[in-house]
Amino acid sequence: MKHKAMESNYILIVGQGRSGTNWLLDLLDLSPHTHCRNELDKLKDSSLAQLPSPTVRHPLDDSFPSEWDQAVASASLSMGDRDRIGTRRKSHIYEPVRRLGGGLILGKRGGRQFLSSVFPRLGQPEWLVPWWFAHPDALKQALTVLKINMAPAWADWVLRNRPDVLVIHIVRHPGGFLNSMSRRYWADQDITVVKQDNRERLREIVKHEPEWAERFGEIDAMSVEESELWYWRYASETIHTTGEGRPNYVQLVYEDLVANPIEVAKHVYEKCHLPWTKDIEAEIAESASSSNAIATAWYKKLEPEQIELVQRILDSSLMSQWWDNQSP
């Protein structure tokens, strides 16, 4: 049986990092009928990495439609360094091979390097799914799930130009987003470099969409927190504004997924035309057991000036009503 999103054989998960995109990908990976790809645009020489940057909406060449379709077609038959490989039973993966550790071998760089003497492409960041691991025809029937963060340009284009492709957009409260970024992502980063990159990204937005200049104010005076939050707002609003009212757009609030994981996940499965089972329901319930505390932690962990910044940027946004009952 062929499982599709609308009439296409792939869907997109989009949103900001630290906003539940990984969890949403894991929820869809529970289905035996999905082929899940994780941030392949970040893999050197991968199919999507060769396309124009998705972080800021800008004019695209006439060649983009065919380049996009070809990149997605290649991605649908491939795996990469960031993927969950062989962790779940799949209709396209040979179950005996998976159970004997085929997924573990492919999921580790050392294992792939060992096999690359026989299968050279396994030594690359992205490779075609080996014939001995999955049935090629069955793989083509699987629903490919492409998770791409910070991608308003691609999401906007797909929503407008590929109406049979489902775009699932998940948004987290900016307070929770900022708390997770500051405590988990920035801890391993050079903040000076992050701030410079953030400011340059905002300048690129103003270059293509001058109306954002007045909203941003003085970009060079922004802290790393403010610059990150303004991009959060730009990316989230851009995708939502384009998608609102379109049948191929599903907008999710992270806090709603945390509060009602079964209900929200079941809705997503229905939109993807994927079968829902009791086993899937049980695994989702277990995965959500500790998420509620995480979702509300920012109330107590952010500094007062950070909370004030979050509210200032959110209050003037069309998204402010999404969290009317979640203000600190």
FENSUL-V250559 format. One record per pair of residues at least 24 apart in sequence whose C-alpha atoms are under 8 Angstrom apart, sorted by the first residue. I is the first residue (numbers start at 1). GAP is how many residues later the second one is. D is the distance in Angstrom with one decimal. If there is no record, write none. Layout:
{{I;GAP;D} {I;GAP;D}}
//
This chain:
{{1;140;7.8} {2;139;5.3} {2;140;6.9} {3;30;6.9} {3;138;7.0} {3;139;6.5} {3;140;6.0} {3;269;7.9} {3;270;6.2} {3;271;6.3} {4;138;7.9} {4;139;5.8} {4;268;6.4} {4;269;6.0} {4;270;7.7} {5;138;7.4} {5;159;7.3} {5;160;6.4} {5;161;5.9} {5;266;6.9} {5;267;4.5} {5;268;6.1} {6;158;5.1} {6;159;6.3} {6;160;6.7} {6;242;7.5} {6;265;7.9} {6;266;7.2} {6;267;7.8} {7;157;5.3} {7;158;7.3} {8;156;5.6} {8;157;5.6} {9;132;7.5} {9;133;7.2} {9;134;5.2} {9;135;6.3} {9;156;7.9} {10;66;7.8} {10;133;5.4} {10;134;4.4} {10;135;5.7} {10;136;7.3} {10;155;6.6} {10;156;7.7} {11;132;7.5} {11;133;6.4} {11;134;5.2} {11;135;6.2} {11;154;5.6} {11;155;5.0} {11;156;6.0} {11;157;7.6} {11;261;8.0} {12;133;6.0} {12;134;4.9} {12;135;5.9} {12;136;7.2} {12;143;7.9} {12;153;7.6} {12;154;6.4} {12;155;4.8} {12;156;6.0} {13;132;7.2} {13;133;6.1} {13;134;4.5} {13;135;6.2} {13;154;6.1} {13;155;4.8} {13;156;6.0} {13;157;7.6} {14;133;6.1} {14;134;5.3} {14;135;5.5} {14;136;7.2} {14;137;6.6} {14;141;7.2} {14;153;7.2} {14;154;6.2} {14;155;5.0} {14;156;6.6} {15;133;7.3} {15;134;5.2} {15;135;6.1} {15;136;7.3} {15;154;5.7} {15;155;5.4} {15;156;6.1} {15;220;7.9} {15;221;7.2} {16;133;5.3} {16;134;5.3} {16;155;7.2} {16;216;6.8} {16;219;7.9} {16;220;7.9} {17;132;5.9} {17;133;7.3} {18;159;5.9} {18;162;6.1} {18;163;6.5} {19;151;7.0} {19;152;6.1} {19;153;5.0} {19;158;6.1} {19;235;6.7} {20;150;6.9} {20;151;7.8} {20;152;7.3} {20;234;6.2} {21;126;7.1} {21;128;7.7} {21;149;6.7} {22;125;8.0} {25;120;7.6} {25;122;6.9} {27;238;7.3} {27;257;6.7} {28;117;7.9} {28;241;7.6} {29;59;7.2} {30;58;6.6} {30;250;6.3} {31;59;7.5} {31;243;7.4} {31;244;7.8} {31;249;7.3} {32;56;7.3} {32;57;5.8} {32;58;4.1} {32;59;5.4} {33;57;6.2} {33;58;5.9} {33;59;7.7} {33;109;5.2} {33;110;6.2} {33;241;7.4} {34;56;7.4} {34;108;5.3} {34;109;4.6} {34;110;5.7} {34;111;6.7} {35;41;7.4} {35;104;7.6} {35;107;6.0} {35;108;5.9} {35;109;4.6} {35;110;6.0} {36;47;7.1} {36;48;7.5} {36;108;5.8} {36;109;4.6} {36;110;6.3} {36;111;7.8} {37;38;7.8} {37;42;7.0} {37;43;7.6} {37;45;7.7} {37;46;5.6} {37;47;7.8} {37;107;7.3} {37;108;5.9} {37;109;5.0} {37;110;6.2} {38;44;5.6} {38;45;5.2} {38;46;7.9} {38;108;6.3} {38;109;5.1} {38;110;7.0} {39;43;6.8} {39;107;7.4} {39;108;5.6} {39;109;5.0} {39;110;7.0} {40;40;6.8} {40;42;7.1} {40;86;7.9} {40;108;7.5} {41;107;7.2} {43;37;7.6} {43;38;7.5} {43;82;6.0} {43;83;7.1} {44;81;6.5} {45;80;7.5} {45;81;7.7} {46;79;7.2} {46;80;5.8} {47;24;4.8} {47;25;7.3} {47;27;6.4} {47;28;6.2} {48;24;7.2} {48;27;7.6} {53;100;7.8} {54;96;7.0} {54;97;4.5} {54;98;6.2} {54;99;4.7} {54;100;5.3} {55;95;5.3} {55;96;4.9} {55;97;5.9} {55;98;6.1} {55;180;7.9} {56;95;7.4} {56;96;6.3} {56;97;5.5} {56;145;7.6} {56;148;7.1} {56;149;6.0} {56;179;7.9} {57;95;6.3} {57;96;4.1} {57;97;7.8} {57;99;7.7} {57;148;7.4} {57;151;7.4} {58;95;6.9} {58;150;6.1} {76;64;7.5} {76;68;5.8} {77;51;5.8} {77;52;6.1} {77;59;8.0} {77;62;7.0} {77;63;7.2} {78;48;6.7} {78;49;5.4} {78;50;4.1} {78;51;5.0} {79;47;5.6} {79;48;5.6} {79;49;6.2} {79;50;5.9} {80;45;5.6} {80;46;4.1} {80;47;6.3} {81;26;7.4} {81;28;7.6} {81;44;5.5} {81;45;6.5} {83;24;7.8} {91;47;7.0} {91;51;7.8} {92;42;5.4} {92;43;5.5} {92;44;7.6} {92;46;4.7} {92;47;5.0} {92;50;7.2} {93;40;5.9} {93;41;4.1} {93;42;6.4} {93;46;7.8} {94;38;7.9} {94;39;5.9} {94;40;5.5} {94;41;7.0} {97;35;8.0} {97;36;6.4} {98;35;7.5} {102;31;6.9} {150;85;7.0} {151;84;7.5} {152;83;5.4} {152;84;7.6} {152;86;6.4} {152;87;5.7} {155;84;6.4} {156;82;7.4} {156;83;5.8} {156;86;6.2} {156;87;7.6} {159;83;7.1} {159;84;6.3} {159;87;7.8} {159;89;6.9} {159;90;7.2} {160;82;7.6} {163;84;7.8} {163;85;6.0} {164;84;6.5} {165;83;6.2} {166;82;4.5} {166;83;6.0} {166;84;7.4} {166;106;7.6} {167;81;6.1} {167;82;5.1} {167;83;6.2} {168;81;6.2} {168;82;4.7} {168;83;6.0} {168;84;7.4} {169;70;7.7} {169;71;7.8} {169;80;7.5} {169;81;6.1} {169;82;4.8} {169;83;6.0} {170;81;6.0} {170;82;4.6} {170;83;5.7} {170;84;6.2} {171;65;6.9} {171;80;7.8} {171;81;6.3} {171;82;5.1} {171;83;5.7} {172;81;6.0} {172;82;4.9} {172;83;6.7} {173;80;7.9} {173;81;7.5} {173;82;7.5} {173;150;7.2} {174;55;6.9} {174;58;7.6} {174;136;6.2} {174;140;7.5} {175;123;6.0} {175;124;7.6} {175;127;7.8} {175;132;6.8} {175;135;6.0} {176;119;6.4} {176;120;7.1} {176;121;7.3} {176;122;5.2} {178;47;7.2} {178;51;7.3} {179;119;5.6} {179;122;7.2} {179;123;6.4} {191;33;7.3} {194;30;7.1} {195;28;7.0} {195;29;4.8} {195;32;7.2} {198;26;7.3} {198;29;5.8} {198;30;6.4} {198;33;7.8} {199;28;6.3} {201;30;7.9} {202;25;7.5} {202;28;8.0} {202;29;6.9} {225;81;7.9} {226;83;7.1} {229;81;7.4} {229;84;7.3} {230;83;7.1} {233;80;7.8} {233;81;7.7} {233;84;7.6} {237;81;7.5} {237;82;7.5} {253;69;7.7} {255;37;7.9} {255;40;6.4} {258;30;6.6} {258;33;5.9} {258;34;5.7} {258;37;7.2} {259;33;6.6} {261;24;6.9} {261;27;6.7} {299;29;5.9}}
//
